[in-house]
Amino acid sequence: MKEEMLFVKGELIGRKVKICECKDPTWSGREGKIVDETKNTFTIEIDGKEKMIAKDIASFEFDLGGRKIKIEGIRLRYRPEDRIKKAR
């Protein structure tokens, strides 16, 4: 759990991500690389195109050194520079 907390507070831009579950089923299972982040959204490059997804409607899976970490998007809903102080 401590490792997950450090991950949540870290830089996410440039990381590969998989959308595990989403309120919009067309997003579920899609994978790509995070290229930008705001308080409420991720911009993910998927198949060469940039797509924007709201953080609070999905759960995301990240690869942390061969270990998969699944995080609810609502836990990531902070501006990147604020997440280090506020994320739990």
Rosetta constraint file for C-alpha pairs under 8 A:
AtomPair CA 1 CA 5 HARMONIC 6.33 0.50
AtomPair CA 2 CA 6 HARMONIC 6.37 0.50
AtomPair CA 3 CA 7 HARMONIC 6.27 0.50
AtomPair CA 4 CA 8 HARMONIC 6.22 0.50
AtomPair CA 4 CA 69 HARMONIC 7.14 0.50
AtomPair CA 5 CA 9 HARMONIC 6.40 0.50
AtomPair CA 5 CA 87 HARMONIC 7.87 0.50
AtomPair CA 5 CA 88 HARMONIC 6.76 0.50
AtomPair CA 6 CA 10 HARMONIC 6.26 0.50
AtomPair CA 7 CA 11 HARMONIC 7.87 0.50
AtomPair CA 8 CA 75 HARMONIC 7.97 0.50
AtomPair CA 8 CA 76 HARMONIC 6.90 0.50
AtomPair CA 8 CA 83 HARMONIC 7.66 0.50
AtomPair CA 8 CA 84 HARMONIC 7.95 0.50
AtomPair CA 8 CA 87 HARMONIC 6.91 0.50
AtomPair CA 9 CA 83 HARMONIC 5.56 0.50
AtomPair CA 9 CA 84 HARMONIC 4.49 0.50
AtomPair CA 9 CA 85 HARMONIC 7.79 0.50
AtomPair CA 9 CA 87 HARMONIC 6.41 0.50
AtomPair CA 10 CA 84 HARMONIC 6.94 0.50
AtomPair CA 11 CA 80 HARMONIC 7.48 0.50
AtomPair CA 12 CA 34 HARMONIC 6.89 0.50
AtomPair CA 13 CA 33 HARMONIC 7.75 0.50
AtomPair CA 13 CA 34 HARMONIC 5.02 0.50
AtomPair CA 13 CA 35 HARMONIC 5.41 0.50
AtomPair CA 13 CA 36 HARMONIC 5.90 0.50
AtomPair CA 13 CA 37 HARMONIC 6.95 0.50
AtomPair CA 14 CA 33 HARMONIC 5.95 0.50
AtomPair CA 14 CA 34 HARMONIC 5.30 0.50
AtomPair CA 14 CA 35 HARMONIC 5.86 0.50
AtomPair CA 15 CA 33 HARMONIC 5.58 0.50
AtomPair CA 15 CA 34 HARMONIC 5.72 0.50
AtomPair CA 15 CA 62 HARMONIC 7.57 0.50
AtomPair CA 16 CA 31 HARMONIC 7.33 0.50
AtomPair CA 16 CA 32 HARMONIC 5.62 0.50
AtomPair CA 16 CA 33 HARMONIC 4.34 0.50
AtomPair CA 16 CA 34 HARMONIC 6.41 0.50
AtomPair CA 16 CA 62 HARMONIC 6.50 0.50
AtomPair CA 16 CA 63 HARMONIC 7.24 0.50
AtomPair CA 17 CA 31 HARMONIC 5.68 0.50
AtomPair CA 17 CA 32 HARMONIC 5.61 0.50
AtomPair CA 17 CA 33 HARMONIC 5.93 0.50
AtomPair CA 17 CA 34 HARMONIC 6.95 0.50
AtomPair CA 17 CA 60 HARMONIC 6.51 0.50
AtomPair CA 17 CA 61 HARMONIC 5.71 0.50
AtomPair CA 17 CA 62 HARMONIC 5.08 0.50
AtomPair CA 17 CA 63 HARMONIC 7.48 0.50
AtomPair CA 18 CA 29 HARMONIC 6.33 0.50
AtomPair CA 18 CA 30 HARMONIC 5.79 0.50
AtomPair CA 18 CA 31 HARMONIC 4.29 0.50
AtomPair CA 18 CA 32 HARMONIC 6.62 0.50
AtomPair CA 18 CA 60 HARMONIC 5.68 0.50
AtomPair CA 18 CA 61 HARMONIC 5.03 0.50
AtomPair CA 18 CA 62 HARMONIC 6.64 0.50
AtomPair CA 19 CA 27 HARMONIC 6.66 0.50
AtomPair CA 19 CA 28 HARMONIC 5.43 0.50
AtomPair CA 19 CA 29 HARMONIC 5.34 0.50
AtomPair CA 19 CA 30 HARMONIC 5.55 0.50
AtomPair CA 19 CA 31 HARMONIC 6.36 0.50
AtomPair CA 19 CA 58 HARMONIC 6.78 0.50
AtomPair CA 19 CA 59 HARMONIC 6.08 0.50
AtomPair CA 19 CA 60 HARMONIC 4.69 0.50
AtomPair CA 19 CA 61 HARMONIC 6.29 0.50
AtomPair CA 20 CA 28 HARMONIC 5.50 0.50
AtomPair CA 20 CA 29 HARMONIC 5.52 0.50
AtomPair CA 20 CA 30 HARMONIC 7.84 0.50
AtomPair CA 20 CA 58 HARMONIC 7.27 0.50
AtomPair CA 20 CA 59 HARMONIC 5.59 0.50
AtomPair CA 20 CA 60 HARMONIC 5.53 0.50
AtomPair CA 20 CA 61 HARMONIC 6.33 0.50
AtomPair CA 20 CA 70 HARMONIC 7.97 0.50
AtomPair CA 21 CA 25 HARMONIC 7.57 0.50
AtomPair CA 21 CA 27 HARMONIC 7.75 0.50
AtomPair CA 21 CA 28 HARMONIC 5.17 0.50
AtomPair CA 21 CA 29 HARMONIC 7.39 0.50
AtomPair CA 21 CA 58 HARMONIC 5.49 0.50
AtomPair CA 21 CA 59 HARMONIC 5.37 0.50
AtomPair CA 21 CA 60 HARMONIC 7.44 0.50
AtomPair CA 22 CA 27 HARMONIC 6.26 0.50
AtomPair CA 22 CA 28 HARMONIC 5.62 0.50
AtomPair CA 22 CA 57 HARMONIC 5.65 0.50
AtomPair CA 22 CA 58 HARMONIC 4.15 0.50
AtomPair CA 22 CA 59 HARMONIC 6.55 0.50
AtomPair CA 23 CA 57 HARMONIC 5.55 0.50
AtomPair CA 23 CA 58 HARMONIC 6.51 0.50
AtomPair CA 24 CA 28 HARMONIC 7.46 0.50
AtomPair CA 24 CA 57 HARMONIC 7.72 0.50
AtomPair CA 30 CA 46 HARMONIC 7.65 0.50
AtomPair CA 31 CA 46 HARMONIC 6.45 0.50
AtomPair CA 32 CA 44 HARMONIC 5.87 0.50
AtomPair CA 32 CA 45 HARMONIC 5.33 0.50
AtomPair CA 32 CA 46 HARMONIC 4.71 0.50
AtomPair CA 32 CA 47 HARMONIC 7.46 0.50
AtomPair CA 33 CA 44 HARMONIC 5.34 0.50
AtomPair CA 33 CA 45 HARMONIC 5.24 0.50
AtomPair CA 33 CA 46 HARMONIC 7.01 0.50
AtomPair CA 34 CA 42 HARMONIC 6.58 0.50
AtomPair CA 34 CA 43 HARMONIC 5.85 0.50
AtomPair CA 34 CA 44 HARMONIC 4.39 0.50
AtomPair CA 34 CA 45 HARMONIC 6.35 0.50
AtomPair CA 35 CA 42 HARMONIC 7.73 0.50
AtomPair CA 35 CA 43 HARMONIC 5.68 0.50
AtomPair CA 35 CA 44 HARMONIC 5.64 0.50
AtomPair CA 35 CA 45 HARMONIC 6.47 0.50
AtomPair CA 36 CA 42 HARMONIC 5.97 0.50
AtomPair CA 36 CA 43 HARMONIC 4.95 0.50
AtomPair CA 36 CA 44 HARMONIC 7.16 0.50
AtomPair CA 37 CA 41 HARMONIC 5.84 0.50
AtomPair CA 37 CA 42 HARMONIC 4.58 0.50
AtomPair CA 37 CA 43 HARMONIC 6.06 0.50
AtomPair CA 37 CA 79 HARMONIC 7.78 0.50
AtomPair CA 37 CA 80 HARMONIC 7.03 0.50
AtomPair CA 38 CA 42 HARMONIC 6.50 0.50
AtomPair CA 38 CA 78 HARMONIC 7.64 0.50
AtomPair CA 38 CA 79 HARMONIC 5.62 0.50
AtomPair CA 38 CA 80 HARMONIC 6.82 0.50
AtomPair CA 39 CA 77 HARMONIC 5.51 0.50
AtomPair CA 39 CA 78 HARMONIC 4.53 0.50
AtomPair CA 39 CA 79 HARMONIC 3.92 0.50
AtomPair CA 39 CA 80 HARMONIC 6.78 0.50
AtomPair CA 40 CA 54 HARMONIC 5.73 0.50
AtomPair CA 40 CA 55 HARMONIC 5.57 0.50
AtomPair CA 40 CA 56 HARMONIC 7.22 0.50
AtomPair CA 40 CA 77 HARMONIC 5.44 0.50
AtomPair CA 40 CA 78 HARMONIC 6.88 0.50
AtomPair CA 40 CA 79 HARMONIC 7.60 0.50
AtomPair CA 41 CA 52 HARMONIC 6.52 0.50
AtomPair CA 41 CA 53 HARMONIC 5.49 0.50
AtomPair CA 41 CA 54 HARMONIC 4.36 0.50
AtomPair CA 41 CA 55 HARMONIC 5.12 0.50
AtomPair CA 41 CA 77 HARMONIC 7.82 0.50
AtomPair CA 42 CA 52 HARMONIC 5.70 0.50
AtomPair CA 42 CA 53 HARMONIC 5.51 0.50
AtomPair CA 42 CA 54 HARMONIC 6.52 0.50
AtomPair CA 42 CA 55 HARMONIC 6.57 0.50
AtomPair CA 43 CA 50 HARMONIC 6.23 0.50
AtomPair CA 43 CA 51 HARMONIC 5.47 0.50
AtomPair CA 43 CA 52 HARMONIC 4.33 0.50
AtomPair CA 43 CA 53 HARMONIC 6.49 0.50
AtomPair CA 44 CA 50 HARMONIC 5.51 0.50
AtomPair CA 44 CA 51 HARMONIC 5.28 0.50
AtomPair CA 44 CA 52 HARMONIC 6.23 0.50
AtomPair CA 44 CA 53 HARMONIC 7.71 0.50
AtomPair CA 45 CA 49 HARMONIC 5.33 0.50
AtomPair CA 45 CA 50 HARMONIC 4.34 0.50
AtomPair CA 45 CA 51 HARMONIC 6.21 0.50
AtomPair CA 46 CA 50 HARMONIC 6.22 0.50
AtomPair CA 46 CA 51 HARMONIC 6.91 0.50
AtomPair CA 54 CA 58 HARMONIC 7.41 0.50
AtomPair CA 55 CA 59 HARMONIC 7.78 0.50
AtomPair CA 55 CA 73 HARMONIC 4.52 0.50
AtomPair CA 55 CA 74 HARMONIC 6.13 0.50
AtomPair CA 55 CA 76 HARMONIC 6.89 0.50
AtomPair CA 55 CA 77 HARMONIC 6.22 0.50
AtomPair CA 56 CA 72 HARMONIC 7.61 0.50
AtomPair CA 56 CA 73 HARMONIC 4.86 0.50
AtomPair CA 56 CA 74 HARMONIC 4.49 0.50
AtomPair CA 56 CA 77 HARMONIC 6.85 0.50
AtomPair CA 57 CA 73 HARMONIC 6.81 0.50
AtomPair CA 57 CA 74 HARMONIC 7.68 0.50
AtomPair CA 58 CA 72 HARMONIC 6.59 0.50
AtomPair CA 58 CA 73 HARMONIC 5.50 0.50
AtomPair CA 59 CA 70 HARMONIC 6.84 0.50
AtomPair CA 59 CA 71 HARMONIC 5.65 0.50
AtomPair CA 59 CA 72 HARMONIC 4.25 0.50
AtomPair CA 59 CA 73 HARMONIC 5.07 0.50
AtomPair CA 60 CA 70 HARMONIC 5.59 0.50
AtomPair CA 60 CA 71 HARMONIC 5.35 0.50
AtomPair CA 60 CA 72 HARMONIC 6.30 0.50
AtomPair CA 60 CA 73 HARMONIC 6.52 0.50
AtomPair CA 61 CA 68 HARMONIC 6.44 0.50
AtomPair CA 61 CA 69 HARMONIC 5.46 0.50
AtomPair CA 61 CA 70 HARMONIC 4.30 0.50
AtomPair CA 61 CA 71 HARMONIC 6.33 0.50
AtomPair CA 62 CA 68 HARMONIC 5.72 0.50
AtomPair CA 62 CA 69 HARMONIC 5.21 0.50
AtomPair CA 62 CA 70 HARMONIC 6.45 0.50
AtomPair CA 63 CA 67 HARMONIC 5.61 0.50
AtomPair CA 63 CA 68 HARMONIC 4.67 0.50
AtomPair CA 63 CA 69 HARMONIC 6.27 0.50
AtomPair CA 64 CA 68 HARMONIC 6.04 0.50
AtomPair CA 64 CA 69 HARMONIC 6.80 0.50
AtomPair CA 71 CA 75 HARMONIC 7.13 0.50
AtomPair CA 72 CA 76 HARMONIC 7.36 0.50
AtomPair CA 73 CA 77 HARMONIC 6.54 0.50
AtomPair CA 75 CA 87 HARMONIC 6.53 0.50
AtomPair CA 75 CA 88 HARMONIC 6.98 0.50
AtomPair CA 76 CA 83 HARMONIC 7.24 0.50
AtomPair CA 76 CA 87 HARMONIC 6.95 0.50
AtomPair CA 77 CA 83 HARMONIC 7.97 0.50
AtomPair CA 78 CA 82 HARMONIC 6.08 0.50
AtomPair CA 78 CA 83 HARMONIC 5.33 0.50
AtomPair CA 78 CA 86 HARMONIC 7.67 0.50
AtomPair CA 78 CA 87 HARMONIC 7.58 0.50
AtomPair CA 79 CA 83 HARMONIC 6.14 0.50
AtomPair CA 80 CA 84 HARMONIC 7.60 0.50
AtomPair CA 82 CA 86 HARMONIC 6.27 0.50
AtomPair CA 83 CA 87 HARMONIC 5.10 0.50
